[in-house]
Amino acid sequence: MDATSDAAHRTRCFKNPRRILQDDQKSRKDELALRNEIRELFRLFDTNNDRPICSQELGNAMRFLGMTLTRLQVTDAMRTLDVYGSGRKEFREFHTFVQKEMAEVKALTDKELDVMMRQTDIDGDCKINYAECVKIWCEAT
């Protein structure tokens, strides 16, 4: 294969290689930004700044987030989250837990959105038009 046909082949296979690289770099930046956000959240929960989160700090954080849990529920949550068995929640455990929770929330949200779209698309044309929106809004009020 000569250089011209090789370039044409690559162009067909990869519509825009620069965009693929840019998307990959953006993905890495997003992952790094998410990791930093999770680290900041971890630091907020770690009130005595000793690095791991103990059950008392976890309970305080959960209450801060609006959850009302008994001491037993906090202890159970801590036991579940304490992958390394240290009795404290290390950042790696916390990071893994938050990522799993975010994935579950995203999946739930996608499913809920799909159900909402099907309910709103009254005529079944896979498009939501003005009349369908008005009908749904009127039913909701």
Phi and psi in radians as a Rosetta constraint file:
Dihedral C 1 N 2 CA 2 C 2 CIRCULARHARMONIC -1.407 0.35
Dihedral N 2 CA 2 C 2 N 3 CIRCULARHARMONIC 3.032 0.35
Dihedral C 2 N 3 CA 3 C 3 CIRCULARHARMONIC -1.097 0.35
Dihedral N 3 CA 3 C 3 N 4 CIRCULARHARMONIC -0.650 0.35
Dihedral C 3 N 4 CA 4 C 4 CIRCULARHARMONIC -1.189 0.35
Dihedral N 4 CA 4 C 4 N 5 CIRCULARHARMONIC -0.828 0.35
Dihedral C 4 N 5 CA 5 C 5 CIRCULARHARMONIC -1.215 0.35
Dihedral N 5 CA 5 C 5 N 6 CIRCULARHARMONIC -0.551 0.35
Dihedral C 5 N 6 CA 6 C 6 CIRCULARHARMONIC -1.112 0.35
Dihedral N 6 CA 6 C 6 N 7 CIRCULARHARMONIC -0.762 0.35
Dihedral C 6 N 7 CA 7 C 7 CIRCULARHARMONIC -1.120 0.35
Dihedral N 7 CA 7 C 7 N 8 CIRCULARHARMONIC -0.714 0.35
Dihedral C 7 N 8 CA 8 C 8 CIRCULARHARMONIC -1.119 0.35
Dihedral N 8 CA 8 C 8 N 9 CIRCULARHARMONIC -0.697 0.35
Dihedral C 8 N 9 CA 9 C 9 CIRCULARHARMONIC -1.083 0.35
Dihedral N 9 CA 9 C 9 N 10 CIRCULARHARMONIC -0.799 0.35
Dihedral C 9 N 10 CA 10 C 10 CIRCULARHARMONIC -1.105 0.35
Dihedral N 10 CA 10 C 10 N 11 CIRCULARHARMONIC -0.664 0.35
Dihedral C 10 N 11 CA 11 C 11 CIRCULARHARMONIC -1.117 0.35
Dihedral N 11 CA 11 C 11 N 12 CIRCULARHARMONIC -0.710 0.35
Dihedral C 11 N 12 CA 12 C 12 CIRCULARHARMONIC -1.166 0.35
Dihedral N 12 CA 12 C 12 N 13 CIRCULARHARMONIC -0.709 0.35
Dihedral C 12 N 13 CA 13 C 13 CIRCULARHARMONIC -1.284 0.35
Dihedral N 13 CA 13 C 13 N 14 CIRCULARHARMONIC -0.646 0.35
Dihedral C 13 N 14 CA 14 C 14 CIRCULARHARMONIC -2.180 0.35
Dihedral N 14 CA 14 C 14 N 15 CIRCULARHARMONIC 1.775 0.35
Dihedral C 14 N 15 CA 15 C 15 CIRCULARHARMONIC -0.924 0.35
Dihedral N 15 CA 15 C 15 N 16 CIRCULARHARMONIC -0.790 0.35
Dihedral C 15 N 16 CA 16 C 16 CIRCULARHARMONIC -2.574 0.35
Dihedral N 16 CA 16 C 16 N 17 CIRCULARHARMONIC 1.599 0.35
Dihedral C 16 N 17 CA 17 C 17 CIRCULARHARMONIC -1.063 0.35
Dihedral N 17 CA 17 C 17 N 18 CIRCULARHARMONIC -0.580 0.35
Dihedral C 17 N 18 CA 18 C 18 CIRCULARHARMONIC -1.098 0.35
Dihedral N 18 CA 18 C 18 N 19 CIRCULARHARMONIC -0.676 0.35
Dihedral C 18 N 19 CA 19 C 19 CIRCULARHARMONIC -1.146 0.35
Dihedral N 19 CA 19 C 19 N 20 CIRCULARHARMONIC -0.684 0.35
Dihedral C 19 N 20 CA 20 C 20 CIRCULARHARMONIC -1.052 0.35
Dihedral N 20 CA 20 C 20 N 21 CIRCULARHARMONIC -0.793 0.35
Dihedral C 20 N 21 CA 21 C 21 CIRCULARHARMONIC -1.123 0.35
Dihedral N 21 CA 21 C 21 N 22 CIRCULARHARMONIC -0.722 0.35
Dihedral C 21 N 22 CA 22 C 22 CIRCULARHARMONIC -1.106 0.35
Dihedral N 22 CA 22 C 22 N 23 CIRCULARHARMONIC -0.732 0.35
Dihedral C 22 N 23 CA 23 C 23 CIRCULARHARMONIC -1.092 0.35
Dihedral N 23 CA 23 C 23 N 24 CIRCULARHARMONIC -0.695 0.35
Dihedral C 23 N 24 CA 24 C 24 CIRCULARHARMONIC -1.131 0.35
Dihedral N 24 CA 24 C 24 N 25 CIRCULARHARMONIC -0.734 0.35
Dihedral C 24 N 25 CA 25 C 25 CIRCULARHARMONIC -1.153 0.35
Dihedral N 25 CA 25 C 25 N 26 CIRCULARHARMONIC -0.698 0.35
Dihedral C 25 N 26 CA 26 C 26 CIRCULARHARMONIC -1.102 0.35
Dihedral N 26 CA 26 C 26 N 27 CIRCULARHARMONIC -0.715 0.35
Dihedral C 26 N 27 CA 27 C 27 CIRCULARHARMONIC -1.068 0.35
Dihedral N 27 CA 27 C 27 N 28 CIRCULARHARMONIC -0.757 0.35
Dihedral C 27 N 28 CA 28 C 28 CIRCULARHARMONIC -1.121 0.35
Dihedral N 28 CA 28 C 28 N 29 CIRCULARHARMONIC -0.703 0.35
Dihedral C 28 N 29 CA 29 C 29 CIRCULARHARMONIC -1.113 0.35
Dihedral N 29 CA 29 C 29 N 30 CIRCULARHARMONIC -0.719 0.35
Dihedral C 29 N 30 CA 30 C 30 CIRCULARHARMONIC -1.104 0.35
Dihedral N 30 CA 30 C 30 N 31 CIRCULARHARMONIC -0.732 0.35
Dihedral C 30 N 31 CA 31 C 31 CIRCULARHARMONIC -1.102 0.35
Dihedral N 31 CA 31 C 31 N 32 CIRCULARHARMONIC -0.736 0.35
Dihedral C 31 N 32 CA 32 C 32 CIRCULARHARMONIC -1.143 0.35
Dihedral N 32 CA 32 C 32 N 33 CIRCULARHARMONIC -0.732 0.35
Dihedral C 32 N 33 CA 33 C 33 CIRCULARHARMONIC -1.098 0.35
Dihedral N 33 CA 33 C 33 N 34 CIRCULARHARMONIC -0.729 0.35
Dihedral C 33 N 34 CA 34 C 34 CIRCULARHARMONIC -1.113 0.35
Dihedral N 34 CA 34 C 34 N 35 CIRCULARHARMONIC -0.765 0.35
Dihedral C 34 N 35 CA 35 C 35 CIRCULARHARMONIC -1.047 0.35
Dihedral N 35 CA 35 C 35 N 36 CIRCULARHARMONIC -0.719 0.35
Dihedral C 35 N 36 CA 36 C 36 CIRCULARHARMONIC -1.158 0.35
Dihedral N 36 CA 36 C 36 N 37 CIRCULARHARMONIC -0.667 0.35
Dihedral C 36 N 37 CA 37 C 37 CIRCULARHARMONIC -1.126 0.35
Dihedral N 37 CA 37 C 37 N 38 CIRCULARHARMONIC -0.734 0.35
Dihedral C 37 N 38 CA 38 C 38 CIRCULARHARMONIC -1.135 0.35
Dihedral N 38 CA 38 C 38 N 39 CIRCULARHARMONIC -0.682 0.35
Dihedral C 38 N 39 CA 39 C 39 CIRCULARHARMONIC -1.095 0.35
Dihedral N 39 CA 39 C 39 N 40 CIRCULARHARMONIC -0.725 0.35
Dihedral C 39 N 40 CA 40 C 40 CIRCULARHARMONIC -1.117 0.35
Dihedral N 40 CA 40 C 40 N 41 CIRCULARHARMONIC -0.708 0.35
Dihedral C 40 N 41 CA 41 C 41 CIRCULARHARMONIC -1.081 0.35
Dihedral N 41 CA 41 C 41 N 42 CIRCULARHARMONIC -0.751 0.35
Dihedral C 41 N 42 CA 42 C 42 CIRCULARHARMONIC -1.039 0.35
Dihedral N 42 CA 42 C 42 N 43 CIRCULARHARMONIC -0.771 0.35
Dihedral C 42 N 43 CA 43 C 43 CIRCULARHARMONIC -1.123 0.35
Dihedral N 43 CA 43 C 43 N 44 CIRCULARHARMONIC -0.622 0.35
Dihedral C 43 N 44 CA 44 C 44 CIRCULARHARMONIC -1.119 0.35
Dihedral N 44 CA 44 C 44 N 45 CIRCULARHARMONIC -0.690 0.35
Dihedral C 44 N 45 CA 45 C 45 CIRCULARHARMONIC -1.265 0.35
Dihedral N 45 CA 45 C 45 N 46 CIRCULARHARMONIC -0.549 0.35
Dihedral C 45 N 46 CA 46 C 46 CIRCULARHARMONIC -1.421 0.35
Dihedral N 46 CA 46 C 46 N 47 CIRCULARHARMONIC 1.358 0.35
Dihedral C 46 N 47 CA 47 C 47 CIRCULARHARMONIC -1.187 0.35
Dihedral N 47 CA 47 C 47 N 48 CIRCULARHARMONIC -0.472 0.35
Dihedral C 47 N 48 CA 48 C 48 CIRCULARHARMONIC -1.677 0.35
Dihedral N 48 CA 48 C 48 N 49 CIRCULARHARMONIC 0.116 0.35
Dihedral C 48 N 49 CA 49 C 49 CIRCULARHARMONIC 0.956 0.35
Dihedral N 49 CA 49 C 49 N 50 CIRCULARHARMONIC 0.636 0.35
Dihedral C 49 N 50 CA 50 C 50 CIRCULARHARMONIC -1.739 0.35
Dihedral N 50 CA 50 C 50 N 51 CIRCULARHARMONIC 0.199 0.35
Dihedral C 50 N 51 CA 51 C 51 CIRCULARHARMONIC 1.540 0.35
Dihedral N 51 CA 51 C 51 N 52 CIRCULARHARMONIC -1.120 0.35
Dihedral C 51 N 52 CA 52 C 52 CIRCULARHARMONIC -1.382 0.35
Dihedral N 52 CA 52 C 52 N 53 CIRCULARHARMONIC 2.816 0.35
Dihedral C 52 N 53 CA 53 C 53 CIRCULARHARMONIC -1.780 0.35
Dihedral N 53 CA 53 C 53 N 54 CIRCULARHARMONIC 2.241 0.35
Dihedral C 53 N 54 CA 54 C 54 CIRCULARHARMONIC -1.599 0.35
Dihedral N 54 CA 54 C 54 N 55 CIRCULARHARMONIC 3.029 0.35
Dihedral C 54 N 55 CA 55 C 55 CIRCULARHARMONIC -1.102 0.35
Dihedral N 55 CA 55 C 55 N 56 CIRCULARHARMONIC -0.604 0.35
Dihedral C 55 N 56 CA 56 C 56 CIRCULARHARMONIC -1.126 0.35
Dihedral N 56 CA 56 C 56 N 57 CIRCULARHARMONIC -0.752 0.35
Dihedral C 56 N 57 CA 57 C 57 CIRCULARHARMONIC -1.167 0.35
Dihedral N 57 CA 57 C 57 N 58 CIRCULARHARMONIC -0.671 0.35
Dihedral C 57 N 58 CA 58 C 58 CIRCULARHARMONIC -1.102 0.35
Dihedral N 58 CA 58 C 58 N 59 CIRCULARHARMONIC -0.763 0.35
Dihedral C 58 N 59 CA 59 C 59 CIRCULARHARMONIC -1.078 0.35
Dihedral N 59 CA 59 C 59 N 60 CIRCULARHARMONIC -0.760 0.35
Dihedral C 59 N 60 CA 60 C 60 CIRCULARHARMONIC -1.075 0.35
Dihedral N 60 CA 60 C 60 N 61 CIRCULARHARMONIC -0.742 0.35
Dihedral C 60 N 61 CA 61 C 61 CIRCULARHARMONIC -1.118 0.35
Dihedral N 61 CA 61 C 61 N 62 CIRCULARHARMONIC -0.739 0.35
Dihedral C 61 N 62 CA 62 C 62 CIRCULARHARMONIC -1.139 0.35
Dihedral N 62 CA 62 C 62 N 63 CIRCULARHARMONIC -0.695 0.35
Dihedral C 62 N 63 CA 63 C 63 CIRCULARHARMONIC -1.147 0.35
Dihedral N 63 CA 63 C 63 N 64 CIRCULARHARMONIC -0.664 0.35
Dihedral C 63 N 64 CA 64 C 64 CIRCULARHARMONIC -1.061 0.35
Dihedral N 64 CA 64 C 64 N 65 CIRCULARHARMONIC -0.614 0.35
Dihedral C 64 N 65 CA 65 C 65 CIRCULARHARMONIC -1.420 0.35
Dihedral N 65 CA 65 C 65 N 66 CIRCULARHARMONIC 0.055 0.35
Dihedral C 65 N 66 CA 66 C 66 CIRCULARHARMONIC 1.672 0.35
Dihedral N 66 CA 66 C 66 N 67 CIRCULARHARMONIC 0.106 0.35
Dihedral C 66 N 67 CA 67 C 67 CIRCULARHARMONIC -1.537 0.35
Dihedral N 67 CA 67 C 67 N 68 CIRCULARHARMONIC 2.400 0.35
Dihedral C 67 N 68 CA 68 C 68 CIRCULARHARMONIC -1.904 0.35
Dihedral N 68 CA 68 C 68 N 69 CIRCULARHARMONIC 1.826 0.35
Dihedral C 68 N 69 CA 69 C 69 CIRCULARHARMONIC -2.121 0.35
Dihedral N 69 CA 69 C 69 N 70 CIRCULARHARMONIC 2.575 0.35
Dihedral C 69 N 70 CA 70 C 70 CIRCULARHARMONIC -1.371 0.35
Dihedral N 70 CA 70 C 70 N 71 CIRCULARHARMONIC 2.923 0.35
Dihedral C 70 N 71 CA 71 C 71 CIRCULARHARMONIC -1.067 0.35
Dihedral N 71 CA 71 C 71 N 72 CIRCULARHARMONIC -0.656 0.35
Dihedral C 71 N 72 CA 72 C 72 CIRCULARHARMONIC -1.118 0.35
Dihedral N 72 CA 72 C 72 N 73 CIRCULARHARMONIC -0.727 0.35
Dihedral C 72 N 73 CA 73 C 73 CIRCULARHARMONIC -1.126 0.35
Dihedral N 73 CA 73 C 73 N 74 CIRCULARHARMONIC -0.679 0.35
Dihedral C 73 N 74 CA 74 C 74 CIRCULARHARMONIC -1.135 0.35
Dihedral N 74 CA 74 C 74 N 75 CIRCULARHARMONIC -0.733 0.35
Dihedral C 74 N 75 CA 75 C 75 CIRCULARHARMONIC -1.099 0.35
Dihedral N 75 CA 75 C 75 N 76 CIRCULARHARMONIC -0.746 0.35
Dihedral C 75 N 76 CA 76 C 76 CIRCULARHARMONIC -1.102 0.35
Dihedral N 76 CA 76 C 76 N 77 CIRCULARHARMONIC -0.733 0.35
Dihedral C 76 N 77 CA 77 C 77 CIRCULARHARMONIC -1.092 0.35
Dihedral N 77 CA 77 C 77 N 78 CIRCULARHARMONIC -0.726 0.35
Dihedral C 77 N 78 CA 78 C 78 CIRCULARHARMONIC -1.123 0.35
Dihedral N 78 CA 78 C 78 N 79 CIRCULARHARMONIC -0.742 0.35
Dihedral C 78 N 79 CA 79 C 79 CIRCULARHARMONIC -1.093 0.35
Dihedral N 79 CA 79 C 79 N 80 CIRCULARHARMONIC -0.707 0.35
Dihedral C 79 N 80 CA 80 C 80 CIRCULARHARMONIC -1.151 0.35
Dihedral N 80 CA 80 C 80 N 81 CIRCULARHARMONIC -0.710 0.35
Dihedral C 80 N 81 CA 81 C 81 CIRCULARHARMONIC -1.425 0.35
Dihedral N 81 CA 81 C 81 N 82 CIRCULARHARMONIC -0.328 0.35
Dihedral C 81 N 82 CA 82 C 82 CIRCULARHARMONIC -1.427 0.35
Dihedral N 82 CA 82 C 82 N 83 CIRCULARHARMONIC 1.383 0.35
Dihedral C 82 N 83 CA 83 C 83 CIRCULARHARMONIC -1.101 0.35
Dihedral N 83 CA 83 C 83 N 84 CIRCULARHARMONIC -0.675 0.35
Dihedral C 83 N 84 CA 84 C 84 CIRCULARHARMONIC -1.480 0.35
Dihedral N 84 CA 84 C 84 N 85 CIRCULARHARMONIC -0.120 0.35
Dihedral C 84 N 85 CA 85 C 85 CIRCULARHARMONIC 1.255 0.35
Dihedral N 85 CA 85 C 85 N 86 CIRCULARHARMONIC 0.433 0.35
Dihedral C 85 N 86 CA 86 C 86 CIRCULARHARMONIC -1.513 0.35
Dihedral N 86 CA 86 C 86 N 87 CIRCULARHARMONIC -0.177 0.35
Dihedral C 86 N 87 CA 87 C 87 CIRCULARHARMONIC 1.471 0.35
Dihedral N 87 CA 87 C 87 N 88 CIRCULARHARMONIC -0.022 0.35
Dihedral C 87 N 88 CA 88 C 88 CIRCULARHARMONIC -2.366 0.35
Dihedral N 88 CA 88 C 88 N 89 CIRCULARHARMONIC 2.714 0.35
Dihedral C 88 N 89 CA 89 C 89 CIRCULARHARMONIC -1.673 0.35
Dihedral N 89 CA 89 C 89 N 90 CIRCULARHARMONIC 1.910 0.35
Dihedral C 89 N 90 CA 90 C 90 CIRCULARHARMONIC -1.380 0.35
Dihedral N 90 CA 90 C 90 N 91 CIRCULARHARMONIC 2.831 0.35
Dihedral C 90 N 91 CA 91 C 91 CIRCULARHARMONIC -1.033 0.35
Dihedral N 91 CA 91 C 91 N 92 CIRCULARHARMONIC -0.735 0.35
Dihedral C 91 N 92 CA 92 C 92 CIRCULARHARMONIC -1.031 0.35
Dihedral N 92 CA 92 C 92 N 93 CIRCULARHARMONIC -0.728 0.35
Dihedral C 92 N 93 CA 93 C 93 CIRCULARHARMONIC -1.147 0.35
Dihedral N 93 CA 93 C 93 N 94 CIRCULARHARMONIC -0.763 0.35
Dihedral C 93 N 94 CA 94 C 94 CIRCULARHARMONIC -1.094 0.35
Dihedral N 94 CA 94 C 94 N 95 CIRCULARHARMONIC -0.784 0.35
Dihedral C 94 N 95 CA 95 C 95 CIRCULARHARMONIC -1.053 0.35
Dihedral N 95 CA 95 C 95 N 96 CIRCULARHARMONIC -0.824 0.35
Dihedral C 95 N 96 CA 96 C 96 CIRCULARHARMONIC -1.079 0.35
Dihedral N 96 CA 96 C 96 N 97 CIRCULARHARMONIC -0.766 0.35
Dihedral C 96 N 97 CA 97 C 97 CIRCULARHARMONIC -1.065 0.35
Dihedral N 97 CA 97 C 97 N 98 CIRCULARHARMONIC -0.841 0.35
Dihedral C 97 N 98 CA 98 C 98 CIRCULARHARMONIC -1.105 0.35
Dihedral N 98 CA 98 C 98 N 99 CIRCULARHARMONIC -0.717 0.35
Dihedral C 98 N 99 CA 99 C 99 CIRCULARHARMONIC -1.086 0.35
Dihedral N 99 CA 99 C 99 N 100 CIRCULARHARMONIC -0.745 0.35
Dihedral C 99 N 100 CA 100 C 100 CIRCULARHARMONIC -1.086 0.35
Dihedral N 100 CA 100 C 100 N 101 CIRCULARHARMONIC -0.783 0.35
Dihedral C 100 N 101 CA 101 C 101 CIRCULARHARMONIC -1.095 0.35
Dihedral N 101 CA 101 C 101 N 102 CIRCULARHARMONIC -0.717 0.35
Dihedral C 101 N 102 CA 102 C 102 CIRCULARHARMONIC -1.142 0.35
Dihedral N 102 CA 102 C 102 N 103 CIRCULARHARMONIC -0.674 0.35
Dihedral C 102 N 103 CA 103 C 103 CIRCULARHARMONIC -1.127 0.35
Dihedral N 103 CA 103 C 103 N 104 CIRCULARHARMONIC -0.717 0.35
Dihedral C 103 N 104 CA 104 C 104 CIRCULARHARMONIC -1.155 0.35
Dihedral N 104 CA 104 C 104 N 105 CIRCULARHARMONIC -0.712 0.35
Dihedral C 104 N 105 CA 105 C 105 CIRCULARHARMONIC -1.131 0.35
Dihedral N 105 CA 105 C 105 N 106 CIRCULARHARMONIC -0.745 0.35
Dihedral C 105 N 106 CA 106 C 106 CIRCULARHARMONIC -1.099 0.35
Dihedral N 106 CA 106 C 106 N 107 CIRCULARHARMONIC -0.772 0.35
Dihedral C 106 N 107 CA 107 C 107 CIRCULARHARMONIC -1.088 0.35
Dihedral N 107 CA 107 C 107 N 108 CIRCULARHARMONIC -0.742 0.35
Dihedral C 107 N 108 CA 108 C 108 CIRCULARHARMONIC -1.073 0.35
Dihedral N 108 CA 108 C 108 N 109 CIRCULARHARMONIC -0.786 0.35
Dihedral C 108 N 109 CA 109 C 109 CIRCULARHARMONIC -1.081 0.35
Dihedral N 109 CA 109 C 109 N 110 CIRCULARHARMONIC -0.744 0.35
Dihedral C 109 N 110 CA 110 C 110 CIRCULARHARMONIC -1.068 0.35
Dihedral N 110 CA 110 C 110 N 111 CIRCULARHARMONIC -0.748 0.35
Dihedral C 110 N 111 CA 111 C 111 CIRCULARHARMONIC -1.121 0.35
Dihedral N 111 CA 111 C 111 N 112 CIRCULARHARMONIC -0.783 0.35
Dihedral C 111 N 112 CA 112 C 112 CIRCULARHARMONIC -1.099 0.35
Dihedral N 112 CA 112 C 112 N 113 CIRCULARHARMONIC -0.704 0.35
Dihedral C 112 N 113 CA 113 C 113 CIRCULARHARMONIC -1.101 0.35
Dihedral N 113 CA 113 C 113 N 114 CIRCULARHARMONIC -0.731 0.35
Dihedral C 113 N 114 CA 114 C 114 CIRCULARHARMONIC -1.056 0.35
Dihedral N 114 CA 114 C 114 N 115 CIRCULARHARMONIC -0.777 0.35
Dihedral C 114 N 115 CA 115 C 115 CIRCULARHARMONIC -1.101 0.35
Dihedral N 115 CA 115 C 115 N 116 CIRCULARHARMONIC -0.773 0.35
Dihedral C 115 N 116 CA 116 C 116 CIRCULARHARMONIC -1.076 0.35
Dihedral N 116 CA 116 C 116 N 117 CIRCULARHARMONIC -0.725 0.35
Dihedral C 116 N 117 CA 117 C 117 CIRCULARHARMONIC -1.110 0.35
Dihedral N 117 CA 117 C 117 N 118 CIRCULARHARMONIC -0.759 0.35
Dihedral C 117 N 118 CA 118 C 118 CIRCULARHARMONIC -1.109 0.35
Dihedral N 118 CA 118 C 118 N 119 CIRCULARHARMONIC -0.669 0.35
Dihedral C 118 N 119 CA 119 C 119 CIRCULARHARMONIC -1.219 0.35
Dihedral N 119 CA 119 C 119 N 120 CIRCULARHARMONIC -0.601 0.35
Dihedral C 119 N 120 CA 120 C 120 CIRCULARHARMONIC -1.370 0.35
Dihedral N 120 CA 120 C 120 N 121 CIRCULARHARMONIC -0.587 0.35
Dihedral C 120 N 121 CA 121 C 121 CIRCULARHARMONIC -1.357 0.35
Dihedral N 121 CA 121 C 121 N 122 CIRCULARHARMONIC 1.404 0.35
Dihedral C 121 N 122 CA 122 C 122 CIRCULARHARMONIC -1.147 0.35
Dihedral N 122 CA 122 C 122 N 123 CIRCULARHARMONIC -0.723 0.35
Dihedral C 122 N 123 CA 123 C 123 CIRCULARHARMONIC -1.498 0.35
Dihedral N 123 CA 123 C 123 N 124 CIRCULARHARMONIC -0.041 0.35
Dihedral C 123 N 124 CA 124 C 124 CIRCULARHARMONIC 1.252 0.35
Dihedral N 124 CA 124 C 124 N 125 CIRCULARHARMONIC 0.394 0.35
Dihedral C 124 N 125 CA 125 C 125 CIRCULARHARMONIC -1.622 0.35
Dihedral N 125 CA 125 C 125 N 126 CIRCULARHARMONIC 0.201 0.35
Dihedral C 125 N 126 CA 126 C 126 CIRCULARHARMONIC 1.113 0.35
Dihedral N 126 CA 126 C 126 N 127 CIRCULARHARMONIC 0.380 0.35
Dihedral C 126 N 127 CA 127 C 127 CIRCULARHARMONIC -2.375 0.35
Dihedral N 127 CA 127 C 127 N 128 CIRCULARHARMONIC 2.535 0.35
Dihedral C 127 N 128 CA 128 C 128 CIRCULARHARMONIC -1.884 0.35
Dihedral N 128 CA 128 C 128 N 129 CIRCULARHARMONIC 1.992 0.35
Dihedral C 128 N 129 CA 129 C 129 CIRCULARHARMONIC -1.709 0.35
Dihedral N 129 CA 129 C 129 N 130 CIRCULARHARMONIC 3.094 0.35
Dihedral C 129 N 130 CA 130 C 130 CIRCULARHARMONIC -1.009 0.35
Dihedral N 130 CA 130 C 130 N 131 CIRCULARHARMONIC -0.793 0.35
Dihedral C 130 N 131 CA 131 C 131 CIRCULARHARMONIC -1.084 0.35
Dihedral N 131 CA 131 C 131 N 132 CIRCULARHARMONIC -0.697 0.35
Dihedral C 131 N 132 CA 132 C 132 CIRCULARHARMONIC -1.150 0.35
Dihedral N 132 CA 132 C 132 N 133 CIRCULARHARMONIC -0.700 0.35
Dihedral C 132 N 133 CA 133 C 133 CIRCULARHARMONIC -1.092 0.35
Dihedral N 133 CA 133 C 133 N 134 CIRCULARHARMONIC -0.806 0.35
Dihedral C 133 N 134 CA 134 C 134 CIRCULARHARMONIC -1.067 0.35
Dihedral N 134 CA 134 C 134 N 135 CIRCULARHARMONIC -0.742 0.35
Dihedral C 134 N 135 CA 135 C 135 CIRCULARHARMONIC -1.068 0.35
Dihedral N 135 CA 135 C 135 N 136 CIRCULARHARMONIC -0.792 0.35
Dihedral C 135 N 136 CA 136 C 136 CIRCULARHARMONIC -1.135 0.35
Dihedral N 136 CA 136 C 136 N 137 CIRCULARHARMONIC -0.768 0.35
Dihedral C 136 N 137 CA 137 C 137 CIRCULARHARMONIC -1.092 0.35
Dihedral N 137 CA 137 C 137 N 138 CIRCULARHARMONIC -0.710 0.35
Dihedral C 137 N 138 CA 138 C 138 CIRCULARHARMONIC -1.163 0.35
Dihedral N 138 CA 138 C 138 N 139 CIRCULARHARMONIC -0.637 0.35
Dihedral C 138 N 139 CA 139 C 139 CIRCULARHARMONIC -1.195 0.35
Dihedral N 139 CA 139 C 139 N 140 CIRCULARHARMONIC -0.562 0.35
Dihedral C 139 N 140 CA 140 C 140 CIRCULARHARMONIC -1.304 0.35
Dihedral N 140 CA 140 C 140 N 141 CIRCULARHARMONIC -0.407 0.35
